[in-house]
Amino acid sequence: MQKKLPFTNDELLNIVNKYETPFHLYDEKGIIESARTLINAFSWAPNFKEYFAVKATPNPSILKILKNEGCGTDCSSMAELVLSQKVDIVGENIMFSSNDTPASEFKKAKELNAIINLDDISHISFLENHAGLPEILCFRYNPGAAREGNAIIGNPQEAKYGFTKEQLFEGYKYIKEKGVKRFGLHTMVASNELNEYYFVETAIMLFDLAVEIYKQLDIKLEFINLGGGIGIPYKPDQKPVDINLISSEIQKEYNKKIKANGINSKIFFECGRVITGPNGFLISKVLHLKKIYKNYIGLDACMANLMRPALYGAYHHITVIGKDDKPKTFLYDVVGSLCENNDKFAIDRYLPEISIGDIVVIHDAGAHGHAMGFNYNGKLRSAELLLKTDRSVEMIRRKETLNDYFSTIV
């Protein structure tokens, strides 16, 4: 699969002439299309809802776009709750799924009437003591050895998240006795997964569990949150996940297990990456060429702008603007300027011959890109821009300044 850009070379060069690199550039049209693809695929499901994972791209302009498409938000911190509130996403349009949660965040979630998704059985009494139990409550399930995870989240037995199966039943029984009226079930056992049947297996696992909960505790789950984790094709030879295939297979299992037992739970997802990931790009300029034991391309961006390659060894495709038709015969490491040797966007990557001043586009940076930025070495976070459907460009977050960096010092 050829990696495509949602803008022409001339459009990008005009943007670069107006806004200083590096910056993240998001494609509004692509984000809307990605959200609609997921929502339309699950139109069969009663009251289907996509809760966008705010952590992927925590920008209010992005959340407003997704709100207009009918999405809620999946929040995991105070800042993400407040961000949702600022764009008027409140009530049960918020799924609050945190872990190791302070009391102040539970109180805020309850104040906003968000759906609270508890990560641990001990959090039931913690929530009860500090904020009170709400009418609706959800638990996150960790299947342990019953499922395999993947490289990013790890195997469930070694993951810090969720209830065991035994704790689930104990927890539901307790909160039912305490007066909770509405119940949800959630899991998240993989991240950036490209195998469609992995998500079908997750649905089967949760549907079977929902039937057990109904038969043993007489609790009909109001909703089943299948989590997120749908991956994107970072590499050109990878194929996009077939969301329609996932949906059709899950529908078969839903009818056999949930509908047949008269449970009729709503189906939720909490995707982030698959919505914004392919629709965001890190735009950078070549500052230096270095030739020692290897050939290095030094960019004005660094891992403070995109951490995934350094953190996960992740592949991000690179396009050199204006050199699309040039042979990729030069072997480079593409690096940033941090005092860390893993500050590399690409290692041993074949690219066209690169010159100082070239503009490079790092693909698939729309999720867990700017969001994971940091200030090590005094690096300042870059701006975020939105390429709108009418082809205009809007700055949706300015770049940080030195005054911002020093503003918290007392």
C-alpha positions, 0 to 999 in steps of 0.5 A: 500500500502506497502511503498517501498525503492529504495535501499537495507539495505546494499546499504543504510548502505554503503552510511551511512558509507561514508556520515554523517547523516542526509542527503536527498537521491534522487532516479534518476530512480524514478524521471525519471519514475514520469516525464515520467508518467505525460508527457506520460499521456498527450501525446494527448494534443498539445505541452503539457509541464510540468513546474517542480515547482523548489520550491519543490526541487531546486537543479541543478542536479535534474533540469538537470534530468528533463530537459532531460525529456523535462520539463521546470521550474516553478519559483517564485523568483530571485534565482529560475530564476537564478538556471534555467538559470544555467542549461540552462533552459531559454526562454519559458521553464520558467514559472515565477509565483510569487506574491508580486513581486519586479521589479528586478525579473520581469526584470530578467524574461523578460531578460530570455524571460520567460513566465510571469504569473501575480498574480494581476491586479495591476502588469500589470502597475507595469510590464509595468513601470519597465520592459515593457510588453512582447509579451506573458502574462499570468494571474493567476485566483482565482475563489473565492467562485466558488471553494473550496480549501484544507487544505494547500492552503485554500479556494480561497476567503481567498487566497492571489493569483490571479485575480478575474473573472472581473479583468481577463476580464479587464486585458486581454482587457487592455493588448490586446490594449497595443499590447500583442499578446499571452495570457495564463491562469493559476490557482492553487487552491489546494495542495497535492490533492488526488482526481482525479476529483478535477483536472478535475473540475479545467480543466472544470472551466478554459476551460469554462473561455477560451470559455468566453474570446474568445467569449467576447474579441476575444482572443484565449488563447495560453495555459491553465496552469492547475497548480499543486497540484497533491498529493502523498500517504504519508500514507501507506493506501492511493492510488497514484493519477491515472494520466491516469484517470485525463488525459482521463477525461480532454481530454474529456472536452478539446474536448467538450469545447476547440477543439469544439470552435476552440481554441486549447490551449496548456495544461501545468502543473506545478507539483513538489511534484508528481515528486520528493516527493516519490523519496526522503528520509531523512536518519537519525540516532538515537542519544537518547532514552528518557523515561518520560511521553512518549517514545521519539526517538531523531534523528540527524535530526530535523525540519530544515531538514524536516519542513512539520510535524511541519508546517502542522501536515503532516504524513511521514512514517518511516522505521527502517533499518534492522527491517522490519520484527519486530513487530511494538508494541512500541509507540514513538514520533520521535523528533529532537533537536530544542528548539521547542516542535513541532520539531517532525517527528511523534507523537504516532507512533507504530514502532519496538523497537528502539536502539541508532544507528539505521538508520531510513528512513523518506519517501516522503521527496523529495519535500518541504523537504530540500528546506524548511530548515532553520538555527534556533538554528544554525542548519546547512542544510544537504547534498543532495545525488543522487542515480543514475540509475547505482546505484552509489551515487553522492553528489549533495549538500554538508552539510553546515559548521559553516563557511557557517553559519558565512559567512554573518556576517559583 
